[in-house]
Amino acid sequence: MIALQPVLEVYAPDSFALWPVAQSEPYGFLPLSGALGPAEVGTAVMRIADCNDIDPEDEDRLPRPADPLGAFLHGLLTMDGTYASGGLRVIDTATGTILLPGCCNGLEEWRDWLEVVDGDGRASFGHDPSPLAERLGDTVRLTVDADKEGSPVIELPVAELSCLLAEAERDLTDFLQLAAGWAAQHLPNHATLVTAALARALDLPAPVVTSNL
């Protein structure tokens, strides 16, 4: 069986106190879906905000606010190209082979996978490791690390990958809707802008912000 999940690279929070977050491993990946609890959503929002916590270089951008919450969210809310470290994780449960997104790959690039199914039939997803997807007729070969000779591979039908990508898009959409409700509850003064920024980071339309947690 092949499982495909959108995942966010996370790490153990270091005395983070702006909102509740879940405990996590020092380094790992958090699968995003509509099944996350509030603290896990808080962890995801914290991590995506941290990915974009960069001092303004553009003179047209407003300076970083002085208050801790506004300062932490500033990059997320003002950067044009929002980044979320992670991507799609593929697991072959029969062999235990796992393909992970490489360094510098972001969830905002998840649609690159569609190139394998509907485009030129080839896409790569970061480096160290360097995962690669190639379409070979009606089969897709996923190489865990294309820079290493003899790297493990996962093979699956193109039609199956297409279905898995549709499920991954639903997982991201469900997570974004969940995060919109979370933001309305935990960040009421920033909820609309935070939700729009998260949508950009996931390359999805922004949902209506409602409190549902």
CORVEN-V848450 format. One record per backbone hydrogen bond with DSSP energy under -1.0 kcal/mol. NH is the residue of the N-H (numbers start at 1). CO is the residue of the C=O. E is the energy in kcal/mol with one decimal. If there is no record, write none. Layout:
<<NH CO E> <NH CO E>>
This chain:
<<3 91 -2.7> <5 89 -2.6> <7 87 -3.2> <8 30 -2.3> <9 85 -2.8> <10 28 -2.7> <22 39 -1.2> <28 10 -2.0> <30 8 -3.0> <32 6 -2.7> <41 37 -2.4> <42 38 -2.6> <43 39 -1.9> <44 40 -2.3> <45 41 -2.7> <46 42 -2.5> <47 43 -2.5> <48 44 -2.5> <49 45 -2.6> <50 46 -2.3> <51 47 -2.2> <53 50 -1.5> <54 52 -2.2> <61 58 -1.7> <71 67 -2.8> <72 68 -2.2> <73 69 -2.1> <77 73 -2.4> <78 74 -1.4> <79 75 -2.3> <86 105 -2.1> <87 7 -2.2> <89 5 -3.4> <90 99 -2.3> <91 3 -2.9> <92 97 -2.9> <93 1 -2.5> <96 92 -2.7> <99 90 -3.0> <102 125 -2.9> <103 127 -3.0> <105 102 -1.6> <107 84 -3.1> <109 106 -1.9> <110 107 -1.9> <112 109 -2.3> <113 110 -1.7> <114 111 -1.5> <115 112 -1.4> <116 113 -1.2> <118 114 -3.5> <121 115 -2.7> <123 133 -2.1> <125 131 -1.9> <127 103 -1.2> <132 143 -2.1> <133 123 -2.9> <134 141 -2.3> <135 121 -3.3> <136 139 -3.8> <139 136 -1.5> <140 156 -3.2> <141 134 -3.0> <142 154 -3.4> <143 132 -3.0> <144 152 -2.5> <146 130 -3.2> <148 145 -1.9> <151 148 -1.4> <154 142 -2.4> <156 140 -1.9> <158 138 -2.3> <161 157 -2.1> <162 158 -2.4> <163 159 -1.8> <164 160 -2.4> <165 161 -2.5> <166 162 -1.7> <167 163 -1.9> <168 164 -2.2> <169 165 -2.2> <170 166 -1.8> <171 167 -2.2> <172 168 -2.3> <173 169 -2.5> <174 170 -2.8> <175 171 -2.4> <176 172 -2.6> <177 173 -2.2> <178 174 -2.2> <179 175 -3.1> <180 176 -2.1> <181 177 -1.7> <182 178 -2.3> <183 179 -2.8> <184 180 -1.9> <185 181 -1.4> <186 182 -3.0> <187 183 -2.4> <190 187 -1.9> <191 187 -1.1> <194 190 -3.0> <195 191 -2.7> <196 192 -2.1> <197 193 -2.2> <198 194 -2.6> <199 195 -2.3> <200 196 -1.8> <201 197 -2.1> <202 198 -1.3> <204 199 -2.5>>
